[in-house]
């Protein structure tokens, strides 16, 4: 279970009424070719707050 404080969350408006969030680790490590740099919430949300909450839930599942 990952800690939310270890990640940055960026919410963005994909199109009017469709919000998503991207999750980035705050710690910078050596990046290899097969390293995942970010994760985006799989679903669209009606508000920025909902997208933020979904990202936080996704982090807790890591």
Rosetta silent file (secondary structure, phi, psi, omega in degrees, C-alpha in Angstrom):
SEQUENCE: XXXXXXXXXXXXXXXXXXXXXXXXXXXXXXXXXXXXXXXXXXXXXXXXXXXXXXXXXXXXXX
SCORE:     score description
SCORE:     0.000 S_00000001
   1 L     0.000  119.508 -178.233    0.000    0.000    0.000 S_00000001
   2 L   -84.959  156.076  178.892    1.593    3.261   -1.151 S_00000001
   3 L   -94.890  133.282 -178.117    1.388    6.559    0.707 S_00000001
   4 H   -58.802  -31.455 -177.624   -0.391    9.445   -1.077 S_00000001
   5 H   -68.810  -12.918  179.446    2.346   11.853    0.079 S_00000001
   6 H   -86.537   -1.337 -175.186    4.881    9.993   -2.104 S_00000001
   7 E  -128.582  153.375  170.312    3.043   10.971   -5.305 S_00000001
   8 E  -103.236  140.088  178.839    2.029   14.091   -7.193 S_00000001
   9 E  -118.964  127.363  177.908   -1.481   14.190   -8.631 S_00000001
  10 E  -118.958  119.877  176.830   -2.325   16.342  -11.634 S_00000001
  11 E   -96.559  148.494  178.978   -5.975   16.667  -12.646 S_00000001
  12 E  -148.678  150.916  179.522   -6.938   17.769  -16.129 S_00000001
  13 E   -89.332  109.500 -177.731  -10.051   18.461  -18.151 S_00000001
  14 E   -72.321  -43.244  171.104  -10.052   16.019  -21.055 S_00000001
  15 E  -160.336  164.845 -174.265  -13.085   17.691  -22.626 S_00000001
  16 L   -49.770  120.886  179.031  -15.966   19.640  -21.055 S_00000001
  17 L    86.391    3.985 -177.571  -17.354   17.571  -18.199 S_00000001
  18 E  -126.310   99.527 -177.652  -14.713   14.818  -18.420 S_00000001
  19 E  -102.670  145.129  172.610  -11.969   14.975  -15.782 S_00000001
  20 E  -136.830  168.897  178.206   -9.034   12.601  -15.284 S_00000001
  21 E  -134.928  142.100  175.160   -6.003   12.552  -13.018 S_00000001
  22 E  -110.289  143.816 -177.162   -2.399   11.538  -13.626 S_00000001
  23 E  -118.277  128.355  179.322   -0.199   10.172  -10.841 S_00000001
  24 E  -125.976  136.595  174.114    3.576   10.711  -10.746 S_00000001
  25 E   -69.736  140.153  179.306    6.037    9.456   -8.109 S_00000001
  26 L   -75.462  -35.886 -178.113    7.785   12.344   -6.326 S_00000001
  27 L   -72.937  129.665  177.145   11.061   10.478   -5.814 S_00000001
  28 L   -95.675  124.833  177.425   13.340   10.592   -8.824 S_00000001
  29 L  -123.082  178.383  176.666   15.274    7.405   -9.456 S_00000001
  30 L   -64.947  127.740 -177.630   17.294    6.105  -12.354 S_00000001
  31 L   -96.869  122.004  176.169   14.914    5.746  -15.280 S_00000001
  32 L   -98.753  171.954 -178.126   15.283    2.641  -17.369 S_00000001
  33 L   -62.467  -30.569 -176.266   13.658    2.001  -20.671 S_00000001
  34 L  -100.881   18.855 -178.949   10.907   -0.153  -19.091 S_00000001
  35 L   -85.389  133.274  175.553   10.067    2.246  -16.214 S_00000001
  36 L   -84.110  124.935 -176.491    6.497    3.517  -15.880 S_00000001
  37 L   -93.419  -26.735  179.733    6.616    7.281  -15.282 S_00000001
  38 E  -156.490  164.463  176.772    2.928    7.952  -14.616 S_00000001
  39 E  -131.919  139.370  178.557   -0.498    6.384  -14.326 S_00000001
  40 E  -112.725  139.975  177.406   -3.772    7.949  -15.463 S_00000001
  41 L   -56.773  138.234 -174.062   -7.139    7.158  -13.886 S_00000001
  42 L   -73.931  -20.327 -176.416   -8.956    4.736  -16.202 S_00000001
  43 L  -114.333  159.659  172.305  -12.347    6.482  -16.066 S_00000001
  44 L   -87.470  150.813  179.496  -13.658    9.984  -16.731 S_00000001
  45 E  -128.340  155.117 -175.840  -15.225   11.911  -13.844 S_00000001
  46 L   -76.089  -19.602 -178.858  -17.771   14.711  -13.733 S_00000001
  47 L  -141.294  161.903  178.155  -15.645   16.979  -11.521 S_00000001
  48 H   -63.947  -39.823 -179.483  -12.035   17.716  -10.682 S_00000001
  49 H   -62.514  -39.837  178.506  -12.619   16.692   -7.043 S_00000001
  50 H   -65.494  -39.801  178.531  -13.915   13.270   -8.103 S_00000001
  51 H   -65.501  -41.077  177.540  -10.861   12.718  -10.316 S_00000001
  52 H   -61.008  -46.663 -179.918   -8.559   13.723   -7.434 S_00000001
  53 H   -62.694  -41.270  178.186  -10.313   11.294   -5.085 S_00000001
  54 H   -63.120  -38.759  177.834  -10.091    8.480   -7.640 S_00000001
  55 H   -64.164  -42.366  178.325   -6.349    9.116   -7.995 S_00000001
  56 H   -62.724  -40.397  177.301   -5.883    8.938   -4.223 S_00000001
  57 H   -65.306  -39.103  178.726   -7.773    5.619   -4.126 S_00000001
  58 H   -63.877  -40.706  178.220   -5.616    4.314   -6.976 S_00000001
  59 H   -62.113  -43.022 -179.034   -2.440    5.234   -5.088 S_00000001
  60 H   -63.066  -25.328  178.074   -3.642    3.392   -1.986 S_00000001
  61 H   -78.202  -18.788 -178.173   -4.078    0.252   -4.109 S_00000001
  62 L   -66.300    0.000    0.000   -0.439    0.338   -5.263 S_00000001
